[in-house]
């Protein structure tokens, strides 16, 4: 299976997992929140919102356009931030696992 196909399936699973765990917002985010220059838009949204409104759509856009996905060096990725953000939310273990899998596929 191609890298694009793997990540597409993982993104769909991540979205579903977030919905199942009530970590998916039914309300759209303000457009101004997307202008942030901070990592993970920490100054304008929480991490779940960043996954929903930034990470998943940007990765999906790359996949839809058949573009090269970003490559991660060992120890880089989204999973450390996910683990920190969700550390007190036992219902988010599936979200963290899926993010870890995405990071692994994107490892250089």
C-alpha positions in Angstrom: 0.0 0.0 0.0 1.3 3.4 -0.9 2.3 6.0 1.7 -0.6 8.3 0.5 -3.1 5.5 0.9 -1.8 4.5 4.4 -2.0 8.1 5.6 -5.4 8.6 4.1 -6.8 5.6 5.9 -5.2 6.7 9.2 -6.6 10.2 8.8 -10.1 8.8 8.3 -9.6 6.6 11.3 -8.3 9.5 13.4 -11.3 11.6 12.5 -13.7 8.8 13.4 -11.9 8.2 16.7 -12.1 11.8 17.6 -15.9 11.9 16.8 -16.4 8.7 18.8 -14.6 10.1 21.8 -16.4 13.5 21.5 -13.2 15.3 20.7 -14.5 16.6 17.3 -16.2 20.0 17.3 -19.5 20.4 15.6 -18.9 24.2 15.5 -16.5 25.7 12.9 -13.5 27.6 14.2 -13.2 31.3 13.7 -11.1 32.1 10.6 -8.8 34.3 12.7 -7.7 31.3 14.7 -6.1 29.8 11.6 -3.8 32.8 11.1 -1.6 31.8 14.1 2.2 31.6 13.7 2.6 29.5 16.8 3.4 25.7 16.6 0.1 23.8 16.7 -1.7 27.2 16.8 -1.4 27.1 20.6 -2.3 30.7 20.9 -5.6 30.5 19.1 -7.0 26.9 19.6 -6.6 23.8 21.6 -4.8 20.7 20.2 -8.0 18.8 19.3 -9.1 21.9 17.3 -5.7 22.0 15.6 -6.0 18.3 14.6 -9.5 18.9 13.2 -9.1 22.3 11.5 -5.4 22.3 10.5 -3.6 19.0 10.5 -6.2 16.7 9.0 -7.3 19.1 6.3 -3.8 20.0 5.3 -2.7 16.4 5.1 -5.9 15.5 3.2 -5.2 18.3 0.7 -1.7 16.9 0.1 -3.2 13.4 -0.5 -5.9 14.7 -2.7 -3.4 16.5 -4.9 -1.1 13.5 -4.9 1.7 15.6 -3.4 4.7 14.3 -1.5 3.9 14.1 2.3 6.3 15.7 4.8 9.1 13.5 6.1 9.9 13.2 9.7 13.3 12.6 11.3 13.4 10.1 14.2 11.9 11.6 17.3 9.9 14.2 15.4 6.2 14.2 14.9 2.8 15.1 16.3 2.6 12.2 18.8 4.7 13.9 21.6 2.3 16.9 21.6 -0.7 14.5 21.5 0.6 12.5 24.4 1.1 15.6 26.5 -2.2 17.2 25.6 -4.3 14.1 26.2 -2.3 12.7 29.2 -5.2 13.1 31.6 -7.8 11.9 29.1 -7.9 8.0 29.1 -10.5 8.0 26.4 -8.0 9.5 24.0 -5.6 6.6 23.8 -6.9 5.6 20.4 -6.3 9.1 19.1 -2.7 9.0 20.4 -2.2 5.6 18.8 -3.4 6.7 15.4 -1.2 9.9 15.5 1.8 7.7 16.4 1.0 5.5 13.4 0.8 8.5 11.1 4.2 9.7 12.5 5.7 6.2 11.8 4.5 6.2 8.2 6.0 9.7 7.7 9.4 8.7 9.2 12.3 9.3 6.8 
